[in-house]
């Protein structure tokens, strides 16, 4: 795959991830709208006299409907245009309810000018705040601009009435100005100017905050996608370490270090003969099931999957970061692998398949951990005699007719951290292939 194709695929996945998050934000915003509608209805029932309740409850129901329609159409191909259109309808509805008196006898007869001087303008501000749940800075700006425009138009229309008093503050004596300000027919454009400026500032700040949140979401999503892609080719803990090093800007991940590590080799006994009797696609399914089950057990015990080895795998404990109980983790993992294999064999035998025998070798000791390879192709792995011994121990299980073979040094180290480890049987000193010195070995399950 070319770099351009890879970038295109990543961009597509990012777009889908952001779109999914926006959809979740819109659903959350609609649920918040429902809660707000219920709260307003309850408030109206408590504070509004019965003859006016139906009018305001009807307006509240209409407000809910204006949110419900774009919610139903949120996946429509013109969903953004629909949502923005209904935002304008929301603003017009709220402005009309605030400025226009109730119809007929429901009106107390107060001058309409008094309706633009109260704090009810804050209902429009709540619409702007609610738009932030969309994860869209554009929607925040759209809501803020239209709130300012519609409210300003409403106030100007009220100011154009013949009975409106428009004498601006600053003229005449203080007593005269006070009489003007207290006049129920007075409309002050200075108050409107304050509302416009403060609303514009609040809208800009809120849009910037949403933009930053969206940028953070984008970075996190990009990092998570990169980690998920990387974890398909390396062990998840290695992927995490690489991503952490990249995030920190150190770029030093994988520098070779000396460390005591527990190494575990696992292999299917007699796999060659088993695969000869199976179709190639069944062999692939068998290996896939083995690798999935084995890696799950390794990760559950805090291990790192170094590599798959055909019908087996190599795992390490304490390789990425120091683990004082690495030997105990590796042995517990070996035992858990046998338990998982037993469960797997029960399922295989139930459907008539041949059972699988998994042999495991474990050794603990010093290794070199780090990136091995060329500038074009690196592999994070472990190198050293400890790895060779673990491999030979796994091979030795055939001769000893056991499932797990561990070195005496490994078992001794493990029991310092977990004295309750399952009983192993001493198999004495054994000569491993390619080695001159004998090695004291313990096996599981015990023969006696």
C-alpha positions as CSV (number, residue, x, y, z in Angstrom):
1,X,0.0,0.0,0.0
2,X,1.4,3.4,-0.9
3,X,1.9,6.2,1.5
4,X,-0.8,8.2,-0.2
5,X,-3.3,5.3,0.2
6,X,-2.3,4.8,3.8
7,X,-2.8,8.5,4.6
8,X,-6.2,8.4,2.8
9,X,-7.2,5.3,4.8
10,X,-6.2,7.0,8.1
11,X,-8.0,10.2,7.1
12,X,-11.1,8.2,6.3
13,X,-11.0,6.4,9.7
14,X,-10.4,9.7,11.5
15,X,-13.4,11.2,9.7
16,X,-15.6,8.3,10.7
17,X,-14.4,8.4,14.3
18,X,-15.1,12.2,14.5
19,X,-18.4,11.8,12.8
20,X,-19.4,9.0,15.3
21,X,-18.3,11.3,18.2
22,X,-20.4,14.1,16.8
23,X,-23.4,11.8,16.5
24,X,-23.0,10.8,20.2
25,X,-22.7,14.5,21.1
26,X,-25.9,15.3,19.2
27,X,-27.7,12.5,21.0
28,X,-26.4,13.7,24.3
29,X,-27.5,17.3,23.4
30,X,-31.0,16.1,22.6
31,X,-31.2,14.2,25.9
32,X,-30.1,17.4,27.6
33,X,-32.8,19.2,25.8
34,X,-35.4,16.7,27.0
35,X,-34.2,17.3,30.6
36,X,-34.3,21.0,30.1
37,X,-37.8,20.9,28.7
38,X,-39.0,18.7,31.6
39,X,-37.4,21.1,34.1
40,X,-39.0,24.2,32.4
41,X,-42.4,22.5,32.3
42,X,-42.2,21.7,36.0
43,X,-41.1,25.3,36.8
44,X,-44.0,26.7,34.7
45,X,-46.5,24.5,36.6
46,X,-45.2,25.8,39.9
47,X,-44.9,29.5,39.1
48,X,-47.4,30.3,36.3
49,X,-51.1,30.7,37.1
50,X,-53.3,28.0,35.5
51,X,-54.9,30.1,32.7
52,X,-51.4,30.9,31.3
53,X,-49.9,27.5,31.8
54,X,-51.3,26.0,28.6
55,X,-49.8,28.7,26.5
56,X,-46.3,28.4,27.9
57,X,-46.5,24.6,28.1
58,X,-47.5,24.6,24.4
59,X,-44.5,26.8,23.6
60,X,-42.2,24.4,25.5
61,X,-43.7,21.5,23.6
62,X,-43.0,23.3,20.3
63,X,-39.4,23.9,21.4
64,X,-39.1,20.2,22.1
65,X,-40.5,19.4,18.6
66,X,-38.0,21.8,17.0
67,X,-35.2,19.7,18.6
68,X,-36.8,16.3,17.9
69,X,-37.0,16.8,14.1
70,X,-33.3,17.4,13.5
71,X,-32.6,14.6,16.0
72,X,-34.6,12.1,13.9
73,X,-32.8,13.4,10.7
74,X,-29.3,13.5,12.2
75,X,-28.0,10.9,9.7
76,X,-29.7,12.5,6.7
77,X,-27.4,13.6,3.9
78,X,-28.4,17.2,4.5
79,X,-28.4,16.8,8.3
80,X,-26.1,19.8,8.9
81,X,-28.3,22.2,6.9
82,X,-31.4,20.8,8.6
83,X,-29.8,21.2,12.0
84,X,-28.7,24.8,11.3
85,X,-32.1,25.7,10.0
86,X,-33.8,24.5,13.1
87,X,-31.3,26.4,15.2
88,X,-32.6,29.6,13.6
89,X,-36.2,28.4,14.3
90,X,-35.2,27.8,18.0
91,X,-33.9,31.4,18.2
92,X,-36.9,32.9,16.5
93,X,-39.2,31.0,18.8
94,X,-37.4,32.0,22.0
95,X,-37.1,35.6,20.9
96,X,-40.8,35.8,20.0
97,X,-42.0,34.3,23.3
98,X,-39.8,36.6,25.3
99,X,-40.7,39.9,23.4
100,X,-44.3,39.3,22.3
101,X,-47.0,39.2,25.0
102,X,-49.3,36.2,25.3
103,X,-52.4,36.4,23.2
104,X,-55.8,37.7,24.3
105,X,-56.7,37.8,28.0
106,X,-53.5,36.0,29.0
107,X,-51.6,39.3,28.6
108,X,-51.3,41.4,31.8
109,X,-51.3,44.6,29.7
110,X,-47.7,45.6,30.6
111,X,-46.0,47.7,27.9
112,X,-44.1,45.6,25.4
113,X,-41.0,47.7,26.0
114,X,-40.7,46.1,29.5
115,X,-40.3,42.7,27.9
116,X,-36.9,43.5,26.3
117,X,-35.4,45.0,29.6
118,X,-35.6,41.8,31.7
119,X,-33.1,38.9,32.1
120,X,-35.1,36.7,29.7
121,X,-32.4,37.3,27.0
122,X,-30.4,34.7,28.9
123,X,-32.6,32.0,27.4
124,X,-30.8,32.7,24.1
125,X,-27.5,32.4,25.8
126,X,-28.5,29.0,27.0
127,X,-29.1,28.0,23.4
128,X,-25.5,29.1,22.6
129,X,-24.2,27.1,25.6
130,X,-26.2,24.0,24.5
131,X,-24.7,24.2,21.0
132,X,-21.3,23.3,22.4
133,X,-22.5,19.8,22.9
134,X,-22.4,19.3,19.1
135,X,-18.6,19.3,19.0
136,X,-19.0,21.8,16.2
137,X,-17.4,25.3,16.6
138,X,-19.3,26.4,13.5
139,X,-22.6,25.5,15.1
140,X,-21.6,27.6,18.2
141,X,-20.8,30.6,16.0
142,X,-23.9,30.1,14.0
143,X,-26.1,30.0,17.1
144,X,-24.4,33.0,18.6
145,X,-24.6,35.2,15.4
146,X,-28.2,34.4,14.8
147,X,-29.1,34.9,18.5
148,X,-27.5,38.4,18.3
149,X,-29.2,39.2,15.0
150,X,-32.7,38.0,15.8
151,X,-32.7,39.5,19.3
152,X,-31.3,42.8,18.0
153,X,-34.0,42.9,15.3
154,X,-36.6,42.3,17.9
155,X,-35.4,45.1,20.2
156,X,-35.1,47.5,17.2
157,X,-38.6,46.8,16.1
158,X,-39.9,47.5,19.6
159,X,-37.8,50.7,19.6
160,X,-39.5,51.8,16.4
161,X,-42.9,51.8,18.0
162,X,-44.5,55.2,18.4
163,X,-45.0,54.8,22.1
164,X,-41.4,53.9,22.8
165,X,-39.2,56.3,24.7
166,X,-35.7,56.4,23.2
167,X,-34.0,59.3,25.0
168,X,-30.5,58.0,25.7
169,X,-28.9,58.3,29.1
170,X,-26.5,61.2,29.5
171,X,-28.9,64.0,28.8
172,X,-30.6,66.2,31.4
173,X,-30.3,66.2,35.1
174,X,-29.9,62.9,37.1
175,X,-33.5,63.2,38.3
176,X,-34.7,63.4,34.7
177,X,-32.6,60.5,33.6
178,X,-33.9,58.5,36.4
179,X,-37.5,59.2,35.4
180,X,-36.6,58.1,31.8
181,X,-34.9,54.9,33.0
182,X,-37.9,54.0,35.2
183,X,-40.4,54.8,32.5
184,X,-42.0,51.5,31.4
185,X,-42.0,52.6,27.8
186,X,-38.2,53.2,27.7
187,X,-35.9,51.1,25.5
188,X,-32.2,51.6,25.8
189,X,-29.9,50.7,23.0
190,X,-27.0,50.9,25.3
191,X,-28.3,47.8,27.1
192,X,-28.6,46.1,23.7
193,X,-25.1,47.1,22.8
194,X,-23.9,45.4,26.1
195,X,-25.9,42.3,25.3
196,X,-24.4,42.1,21.8
197,X,-20.8,42.7,22.8
198,X,-20.9,40.3,25.8
199,X,-22.8,37.6,23.8
200,X,-20.3,37.9,20.9
201,X,-17.4,37.5,23.3
202,X,-19.0,34.5,25.0
203,X,-19.7,32.9,21.7
204,X,-16.2,33.4,20.5
205,X,-14.7,32.0,23.7
206,X,-17.1,29.0,23.7
207,X,-16.4,28.3,20.0
208,X,-12.6,28.4,20.8
209,X,-13.1,26.0,23.7
210,X,-15.1,23.6,21.4
211,X,-12.5,23.9,18.7
212,X,-9.8,23.0,21.3
213,X,-11.8,20.1,22.5
214,X,-12.4,18.9,19.0
215,X,-8.6,19.2,18.3
216,X,-7.9,17.2,21.4
217,X,-10.4,14.6,20.4
218,X,-8.8,14.4,16.9
219,X,-5.3,13.9,18.4
220,X,-6.5,11.2,20.8
221,X,-8.5,9.5,18.1
222,X,-5.5,9.6,15.7
223,X,-3.2,8.2,18.5
224,X,-5.7,5.5,19.3
225,X,-6.0,4.4,15.7
226,X,-2.2,4.4,15.3
227,X,-1.9,2.4,18.5
228,X,-4.6,-0.1,17.3
229,X,-2.8,-0.5,14.0
230,X,0.5,-0.9,15.7
231,X,-0.8,-3.4,18.1
232,X,-1.8,-5.7,15.2
233,X,1.9,-6.1,14.4
234,X,3.6,-5.9,17.8
235,X,2.5,-6.7,21.4
236,X,0.1,-4.1,22.8
237,X,2.5,-3.2,25.6
238,X,5.2,-2.6,23.0
239,X,2.7,-0.5,21.0
240,X,1.9,1.5,24.2
241,X,5.6,2.0,24.9
242,X,6.3,3.2,21.4
243,X,3.3,5.6,21.5
244,X,4.4,7.0,24.9
245,X,7.9,7.6,23.6
246,X,6.5,9.4,20.6
247,X,4.2,11.5,22.7
248,X,7.0,12.4,25.0
249,X,9.2,13.4,22.0
250,X,12.0,11.3,23.3
251,X,12.2,8.9,20.3
252,X,14.5,6.7,22.5
253,X,12.3,3.6,22.7
254,X,14.1,0.3,22.0
255,X,17.6,1.3,23.0
256,X,19.2,-2.0,24.0
257,X,19.4,-2.5,27.8
258,X,20.5,-5.4,30.0
259,X,17.7,-6.7,32.2
260,X,16.6,-9.9,34.0
261,X,13.7,-11.3,32.1
262,X,11.5,-14.4,32.2
263,X,11.3,-16.0,28.8
264,X,8.5,-18.4,27.8
265,X,8.4,-20.7,24.8
266,X,5.2,-22.5,23.8
267,X,4.8,-24.9,21.0
268,X,2.2,-27.5,19.7
269,X,3.6,-31.0,20.0
270,X,3.3,-33.0,16.8
271,X,2.0,-30.1,14.7
272,X,3.6,-31.3,11.5
273,X,1.8,-34.6,11.6
274,X,-1.4,-32.9,12.7
275,X,-1.3,-30.4,9.8
276,X,-0.7,-33.2,7.2
277,X,-4.1,-34.6,7.9
278,X,-5.9,-31.2,7.7
279,X,-6.9,-28.9,4.9
280,X,-4.8,-25.7,4.6
281,X,-7.7,-23.5,5.7
282,X,-8.3,-25.6,8.8
283,X,-4.6,-25.3,9.6
284,X,-4.9,-21.5,9.4
285,X,-8.0,-21.5,11.7
286,X,-6.2,-23.8,14.2
287,X,-3.2,-21.4,14.3
288,X,-5.4,-18.4,14.6
289,X,-7.3,-19.9,17.5
290,X,-4.0,-21.0,19.2
291,X,-2.5,-17.5,18.8
292,X,-5.7,-15.7,20.1
293,X,-6.0,-17.9,23.1
294,X,-2.3,-17.9,23.9
295,X,-1.8,-14.1,23.6
296,X,-4.9,-13.5,25.7
297,X,-3.4,-15.6,28.5
298,X,0.0,-13.9,28.2
299,X,-1.5,-10.4,28.3
300,X,-3.6,-11.4,31.3
301,X,-0.4,-12.2,33.2
302,X,1.3,-8.9,32.3
303,X,3.5,-10.5,29.6
304,X,4.7,-9.3,26.2
305,X,4.2,-11.3,23.1
306,X,7.6,-11.2,21.4
307,X,6.7,-13.1,18.3
308,X,4.7,-15.9,16.8
309,X,6.7,-19.0,15.8
310,X,4.4,-20.9,13.4
311,X,2.6,-23.3,15.7
312,X,4.0,-21.6,18.8
313,X,5.1,-18.3,20.3
314,X,7.7,-16.5,22.4
315,X,6.6,-14.4,25.3
316,X,8.6,-12.3,27.8
317,X,7.9,-11.0,31.3
318,X,9.8,-7.9,32.5
319,X,11.1,-7.0,29.1
320,X,9.3,-3.6,28.5
321,X,9.8,-2.5,32.1
322,X,11.3,-4.2,35.1
323,X,8.9,-6.7,36.9
324,X,10.4,-8.0,40.1
325,X,7.9,-11.0,40.0
326,X,8.6,-11.7,36.3
327,X,9.5,-15.4,37.0
328,X,6.3,-16.0,39.0
329,X,4.2,-14.3,36.3
330,X,5.8,-16.5,33.6
331,X,5.2,-19.8,35.5
332,X,1.6,-18.8,36.4
333,X,1.1,-18.0,32.7
334,X,2.5,-21.4,31.7
335,X,0.0,-23.1,34.0
336,X,-2.8,-20.9,32.8
337,X,-1.9,-21.8,29.2
338,X,-2.4,-25.5,30.1
339,X,-5.8,-24.8,31.6
340,X,-6.8,-22.8,28.5
341,X,-5.6,-25.6,26.3
342,X,-7.7,-28.1,28.3
343,X,-10.8,-26.0,27.8
344,X,-10.0,-25.7,24.1
345,X,-9.5,-29.4,23.8
346,X,-12.9,-30.1,25.4
347,X,-14.5,-28.0,22.7
348,X,-12.4,-29.7,19.9
349,X,-13.2,-33.2,21.1
350,X,-16.9,-32.3,21.4
351,X,-17.0,-31.6,17.6
352,X,-14.8,-34.5,16.7
353,X,-11.4,-32.8,16.3
354,X,-8.1,-34.1,17.5
355,X,-6.9,-32.6,20.8
356,X,-3.9,-30.3,20.9
357,X,-0.9,-30.7,23.2
358,X,0.9,-27.6,24.2
359,X,4.5,-27.8,25.6
360,X,6.0,-24.8,27.5
361,X,9.6,-24.0,28.5
362,X,10.4,-21.2,31.0
363,X,13.7,-19.7,32.0
364,X,14.6,-16.6,33.9
365,X,17.9,-14.7,33.6
366,X,19.8,-11.8,32.0
367,X,19.1,-10.8,28.4
368,X,19.6,-7.8,26.2
369,X,16.3,-6.1,25.4
370,X,15.9,-3.7,22.6
371,X,15.6,-3.0,18.9
372,X,17.4,-5.5,16.7
373,X,17.7,-5.2,12.9
374,X,18.6,-2.7,10.3
375,X,17.5,0.9,9.7
376,X,14.8,-0.3,7.3
377,X,13.4,-3.1,9.5
378,X,13.6,-3.2,13.3
379,X,12.2,-5.8,15.8
380,X,11.9,-5.2,19.5
381,X,13.0,-8.5,21.0
382,X,15.2,-10.2,23.6
383,X,18.7,-11.7,22.9
384,X,20.8,-13.9,25.1
385,X,21.5,-17.3,26.5
386,X,18.4,-17.1,28.6
387,X,16.3,-17.2,25.4
388,X,18.2,-20.3,24.1
389,X,17.7,-22.1,27.4
390,X,14.0,-21.4,27.4
391,X,13.8,-22.8,23.9
392,X,15.7,-25.9,24.8
393,X,13.5,-26.5,27.9
394,X,10.4,-26.4,25.7
395,X,12.0,-29.1,23.4
396,X,13.0,-31.1,26.5
397,X,9.3,-31.6,27.4
398,X,9.1,-34.4,24.7
399,X,11.8,-36.4,26.3
400,X,10.5,-35.9,29.8
401,X,6.9,-36.5,28.8
402,X,5.6,-33.4,30.5
403,X,3.8,-30.2,29.6
404,X,6.0,-27.6,31.3
405,X,9.7,-27.6,32.0
406,X,11.3,-24.8,34.0
407,X,14.8,-24.3,35.3
408,X,15.5,-24.7,39.0
409,X,16.8,-21.1,39.2
410,X,13.5,-19.9,37.6
411,X,11.3,-21.8,40.1
412,X,13.4,-20.6,43.0
413,X,13.1,-17.0,41.9
414,X,9.3,-17.4,41.3
415,X,8.6,-18.8,44.8
416,X,10.2,-15.8,46.4
417,X,7.2,-13.9,45.1
418,X,4.6,-16.6,45.0
419,X,5.2,-19.5,47.5
420,X,1.8,-21.0,46.5
421,X,2.8,-21.9,43.0
422,X,1.6,-25.3,41.9
423,X,3.8,-28.2,42.8
424,X,6.5,-29.1,40.3
425,X,8.6,-32.3,40.3
426,X,12.3,-32.2,40.2
427,X,13.7,-33.9,37.1
428,X,17.3,-33.7,38.1
429,X,20.2,-32.3,36.0
430,X,19.6,-32.4,32.3
431,X,21.9,-31.7,29.3
432,X,20.3,-29.4,26.9
433,X,21.0,-29.5,23.1
434,X,24.0,-27.5,22.2
435,X,25.1,-26.9,25.8
436,X,27.9,-28.6,27.7
437,X,26.7,-28.0,31.3
438,X,23.7,-29.7,32.8
439,X,20.8,-27.7,34.1
440,X,18.6,-28.6,37.0
441,X,15.0,-28.9,35.7
442,X,11.5,-29.1,37.2
443,X,8.5,-30.4,35.3
444,X,4.7,-30.2,35.4
445,X,2.5,-32.2,35.9
446,X,4.4,-34.2,38.5
447,X,4.7,-37.9,37.9
448,X,4.1,-38.8,41.5
